């Protein structure tokens, strides 16, 4: 099992190969500034708030998965 908790909610994202040696289908960015630049270029009105909401949602989903594992 992966030691990265994001794998609890989404498989094959990020810059690392998966445990079964598959490439991620979405690599993502290496820092928030690059992601904010992308969101701004796409015309997102509030890129910082959008990114914060995505991160908070991921945190909530991971927390739900961890709680399910504990039960």
Buried (B, 14 or more C-beta within 10 A) or exposed (E): EEEEBBBBBEEBBBEEEBEEEEEBEEEEEEEEEEBBEEBEEEEBEEBEEBBEEEEEEBEEBBEEBEEEEEE
